[in-house]
Amino acid sequence: MAEGTPILRIEHVTKQFGKLAAVNDVSLDIVDGEFFTIVGPSGSGKTTLLRMLAGLDKPTTGDVLLRGNRVNDVPANKRPTCMVFQSLALFNHRTVGQNIEFSLKMRGVSRSERRERCKELMKVVRLPEDYYAKGVTKCSGGERQRVALARALASDPDIMFFDEPLSAIDYQLRKHLEVELKDLHRETGKTFIYITHSLEEAMVMSDRIGIMQAGNLIQIGTPDEIYTQPLNKFVSEFMGEVNTLPVVIGADGKFDCAELSAQFIGPAQSNRATSGYLVIRPESMRFLNEPSQADNHVSGSLFNEYAMGSRVQYHVRAGNQMLVVEKLREQAFQGNLNDDVLIGWDVKDSVLVND
């Protein structure tokens, strides 16, 4: 999805707050029509970056270009963009229809046209037509989210910005709305730029993901690229539970892991690294009957197991490490806690990263 015409481009953008660089020399192209998500922990700079992209803050240095035109000094309300805030910022004293129609009313659109457009948008976001006159405070959290989306779409923006809009919603509803947002993006064809602290959320919805750490945009890629080829230890562990083994690479090319008192076969290295972290996803680990069943193996004891719906996760104590193995329920391990076990993985399922 990275190929195509950039609708929004930032070039060497930095935002200083005193001596703190909240965003540090970031360059980025966002393609027209893509769903791009910026992910990072609190304090990583993702919100500051989004506010500069949206025109709510000006960069200290660098440029923001919208369709090739420099817009550093163009305020947000003069751009063909809109923002859906975490708080939603709905007018609580107004009805669903009045909220959705607000931008149209400000532009002088007639009442009949406003109502027709509002009802079209209510269908798009799957709000019942009889909600038109319903007080917005009487709507559920998910319904209020849909009202905010419809209100944003009413102005027919080229780009929609989302500032963690699902973070305050309960898990089950959030998963449902993630799917609806992705469907909405597909239906409208608009450019969505989204920020979240949840990489799981980003993986579900995005065409591409940008990972931020301490003001820097450290990796950009598709969900599959981010998941299978993390740039460093921070990205790999930010993805969720993962097996991260500190290793030293010997002259013979073998990967020595002192914490497990073991030696492994690792992936081929183009940068001739001498040390790093061997990363293996839990679903790539498996229980073995004998060492020959995998390229690498480790002996340990089964410490605990956790039912996770369609999957089962196992924690295996090996040396100074607690390793995680995850299997589909129908492939569940047939054993007991404290059993001695042999687990392993293949070279193709591992990646070497640095700090």
C-alpha positions in Angstrom: 0.0 0.0 0.0 3.0 2.3 0.3 3.0 2.7 -3.5 0.9 5.4 -5.0 0.4 9.2 -4.8 1.0 10.7 -1.3 -1.9 12.7 -0.1 0.0 13.8 2.9 3.8 14.1 3.4 5.9 15.3 6.2 9.6 16.1 5.7 12.0 16.2 8.6 9.4 17.3 11.1 10.5 18.1 14.6 8.4 19.4 17.5 10.2 20.9 20.5 8.7 21.6 23.9 11.6 23.5 25.6 14.5 21.1 25.4 12.3 18.1 24.8 11.9 16.9 21.2 8.4 15.3 21.4 8.8 14.4 17.7 12.3 14.1 16.3 13.1 14.6 12.6 10.3 12.4 11.2 9.6 12.0 7.5 6.6 10.1 6.2 4.5 9.7 3.1 0.8 8.6 3.5 -0.8 7.3 0.3 -4.2 8.6 -0.9 -6.9 6.1 0.3 -4.8 4.1 2.8 -5.5 3.2 6.4 -2.3 4.3 8.2 -1.9 3.8 12.0 0.6 5.3 14.3 1.3 3.2 17.3 3.4 3.8 20.4 3.3 3.8 24.2 2.4 6.9 26.2 5.0 9.6 25.7 6.2 8.2 22.4 5.1 11.3 20.5 2.3 9.8 18.5 -0.4 12.3 19.5 2.0 15.3 18.9 2.7 13.9 15.4 -1.0 13.4 14.7 -1.8 17.0 15.8 0.8 18.3 13.4 -0.5 16.2 10.6 -4.0 17.5 11.3 -3.0 21.2 11.6 -3.7 21.5 15.3 0.0 22.2 16.1 2.8 23.7 14.0 6.1 21.9 13.6 9.1 23.6 15.2 11.1 22.6 12.0 10.2 20.7 8.9 7.3 20.8 6.5 3.8 19.3 6.2 2.5 19.0 2.6 -1.1 18.2 1.6 -1.3 17.1 -2.0 2.1 18.7 -2.6 1.2 22.1 -1.0 3.0 23.3 2.1 0.3 23.7 4.8 2.3 24.4 8.0 0.5 27.7 8.5 -3.0 26.5 7.3 -5.2 25.9 10.4 -7.1 22.7 10.7 -10.5 24.2 10.0 -9.2 25.5 6.6 -8.1 22.0 5.5 -10.1 19.2 3.8 -9.7 17.1 6.9 -11.5 16.2 10.1 -10.7 14.7 13.5 -12.5 12.1 15.6 -11.3 12.7 19.1 -11.0 10.2 22.0 -13.6 12.2 23.9 -15.8 12.3 20.7 -16.6 16.0 21.5 -20.3 15.5 20.8 -22.8 18.2 21.6 -24.6 16.6 24.5 -27.5 19.0 24.5 -28.4 18.1 20.9 -29.9 15.2 19.1 -28.2 12.6 17.0 -29.3 14.4 13.8 -28.3 17.8 15.0 -24.8 16.5 15.8 -24.3 14.9 12.4 -25.7 17.9 10.6 -23.6 20.5 12.5 -20.9 21.1 9.8 -23.5 21.2 7.1 -25.5 23.8 9.0 -22.3 25.9 9.4 -21.9 25.8 5.6 -25.4 27.0 5.0 -26.8 23.8 3.6 -30.6 23.8 3.6 -32.5 21.9 6.2 -34.0 19.4 3.8 -30.6 18.7 2.2 -29.0 18.4 5.7 -31.6 15.8 6.8 -31.2 13.8 3.6 -27.4 13.7 3.9 -27.7 12.9 7.6 -29.9 9.9 7.0 -27.5 8.6 4.3 -24.7 8.8 6.7 -26.7 7.1 9.5 -27.1 4.1 7.1 -23.3 4.1 6.4 -22.5 3.9 10.1 -25.4 1.6 10.9 -27.5 3.8 13.1 -31.3 3.2 12.9 -33.2 6.0 11.1 -35.4 6.6 14.2 -32.3 7.7 16.1 -32.4 11.0 14.2 -34.3 12.8 16.9 -32.8 10.8 19.8 -30.8 12.7 22.4 -27.2 11.9 22.0 -26.8 11.4 25.8 -29.3 8.5 25.6 -27.1 6.6 23.1 -24.8 3.9 24.2 -21.0 4.2 23.9 -20.9 2.4 20.6 -23.8 4.5 19.2 -22.1 7.7 20.2 -19.0 6.5 18.4 -21.1 6.0 15.3 -22.6 9.5 15.7 -19.1 11.0 15.9 -18.0 9.1 12.7 -21.1 10.2 10.8 -20.5 13.9 11.9 -16.9 13.6 10.6 -18.0 12.2 7.3 -20.7 14.9 6.8 -18.1 17.4 5.8 -16.8 15.0 3.1 -13.1 15.2 4.2 -10.2 14.0 2.1 -8.5 12.7 5.3 -10.0 11.5 8.6 -7.8 11.6 11.7 -8.6 9.4 14.7 -7.2 10.1 18.2 -7.6 6.8 20.0 -11.3 6.8 19.6 -11.8 3.3 20.9 -9.7 3.4 24.0 -12.5 4.1 26.5 -14.8 1.4 25.1 -15.1 -2.1 26.6 -13.2 -4.9 24.9 -16.1 -6.7 23.2 -17.5 -3.5 21.7 -14.1 -2.3 20.7 -13.4 -5.5 18.7 -16.8 -5.0 16.9 -16.0 -1.4 16.1 -12.6 -2.2 14.8 -14.2 -4.3 12.1 -16.8 -1.6 11.4 -14.1 1.0 11.0 -12.2 -1.1 8.6 -15.4 -1.7 6.6 -16.2 2.0 6.7 -12.7 2.7 5.3 -13.4 0.2 2.5 -16.8 1.7 1.7 -15.7 5.4 1.7 -12.3 5.0 0.1 -11.0 7.9 2.2 -7.6 8.3 3.8 -7.7 7.2 7.5 -4.8 8.2 9.8 -5.3 6.6 13.2 -3.3 6.6 16.5 -3.5 4.0 19.2 -1.3 2.5 21.9 -2.7 -0.9 21.0 -0.7 -2.7 18.3 -3.4 -5.4 18.3 -5.9 -2.7 17.2 -3.6 -1.5 14.5 -3.0 -5.0 13.2 -6.7 -5.6 12.6 -7.4 -2.4 10.7 -4.4 -1.0 9.0 -2.8 -1.1 5.6 0.5 0.1 7.1 1.7 0.8 10.6 4.3 3.3 11.9 5.9 2.4 15.3 7.0 5.4 17.5 9.5 5.3 20.3 10.8 8.4 22.2 9.8 10.8 19.4 11.2 8.7 16.6 9.3 6.8 13.9 11.4 3.7 14.1 9.7 1.3 11.8 7.0 1.5 9.1 5.5 -1.5 7.4 2.5 -3.7 6.7 1.0 -5.6 9.6 2.7 -8.7 8.4 6.1 -7.0 8.0 5.9 -5.5 11.5 4.9 -8.9 13.0 7.3 -11.1 11.2 10.3 -8.7 10.8 10.4 -6.4 13.8 13.3 -3.9 13.6 14.4 -4.2 17.2 13.7 -5.6 20.6 11.3 -2.8 21.4 9.1 -3.5 18.4 9.1 -7.2 18.9 8.0 -7.0 22.6 5.5 -4.2 21.8 3.7 -6.7 19.7 2.7 -8.6 22.8 4.0 -11.8 24.4 7.1 -13.0 22.6 10.1 -15.2 23.3 13.2 -13.0 23.3 16.5 -14.8 23.9 19.7 -12.8 24.4 22.4 -14.4 22.2 26.0 -14.0 21.3 27.0 -15.2 17.8 30.2 -17.2 17.7 32.8 -17.4 15.0 31.2 -20.7 13.9 27.9 -18.9 13.3 26.1 -20.6 16.1 23.9 -18.6 18.5 25.0 -19.0 22.1 22.3 -18.3 24.8 23.9 -18.2 28.3 20.5 -17.9 30.0 19.5 -21.3 28.6 23.0 -22.8 28.6 22.3 -23.7 25.0 23.4 -23.2 21.5 21.0 -22.6 18.5 21.0 -22.3 14.8 19.8 -18.8 13.9 18.8 -17.0 10.8 21.4 -15.9 8.3 22.8 -12.4 9.0 23.6 -9.9 6.4 25.0 -7.3 8.8 27.4 -9.7 10.5 26.0 -9.0 14.0 27.9 -10.5 16.9 25.1 -10.3 19.4 21.4 -9.5 19.8 18.1 -11.1 20.6 16.6 -14.1 19.0 12.8 -13.6 18.7 10.4 -16.5 18.3 6.6 -15.9 18.3 4.7 -18.2 20.7 2.7 -19.8 17.9 6.0 -20.8 16.2 7.0 -22.8 19.3 5.9 -26.4 19.5 6.1 -29.4 21.8 8.5 -32.1 20.6 8.8 -35.8 21.2 12.4 -35.8 20.2 15.0 -33.1 19.3 15.2 -34.0 15.6 11.6 -32.7 15.1 12.8 -29.1 15.1 15.9 -27.1 14.1 16.3 -25.9 17.7 15.1 -27.4 21.0 15.0 -26.5 24.7 14.2 -28.7 27.7 12.1 -27.3 30.5 9.1 -27.9 32.8 5.5 -27.0 32.2 4.8 -24.1 34.6 1.3 -23.1 33.7 -1.4 -23.1 31.0 -4.0 -20.5 30.1 -7.2 -21.1 28.1 -7.7 -18.2 25.6 -10.9 -19.2 23.8 -9.8 -20.9 20.6 -6.2 -21.1 21.7 -4.2 -22.4 24.7 -1.1 -20.7 26.0 1.6 -22.6 27.9 4.4 -21.2 30.0 7.5 -23.4 30.1 10.3 -22.7 32.6 13.7 -23.3 31.0 16.9 -22.1 32.7 16.4 -18.4 33.6 13.7 -17.9 31.0 9.9 -18.4 30.9 9.1 -19.4 27.4 5.7 -19.1 25.8 4.1 -21.7 23.6 0.7 -21.1 22.0 -1.4 -23.7 20.3 -4.9 -24.0 18.8 -7.3 -25.7 21.3 -7.5 -28.8 19.1 -3.7 -29.1 19.2 -3.6 -28.7 23.0 -0.7 -30.3 24.8 -1.7 -33.5 26.6 0.2 -33.3 29.9 0.3 -32.0 33.4 1.8 -29.1 35.2 5.4 -29.6 36.3 5.9 -32.2 33.5 9.3 -32.2 31.9 8.8 -31.1 28.3 10.8 -30.5 25.2 9.9 -27.5 23.0 11.5 -26.3 19.8 11.2 -24.1 16.7 12.6 -23.9 13.2 15.2 -21.4 11.9 12.7 -19.8 9.5 10.4 -18.9 12.4 13.0 -16.8 14.2 14.5 -13.4 13.7 17.5 -11.7 15.2 17.0 -8.1 16.4 19.2 -5.6 18.3 18.3 -3.3 21.2 
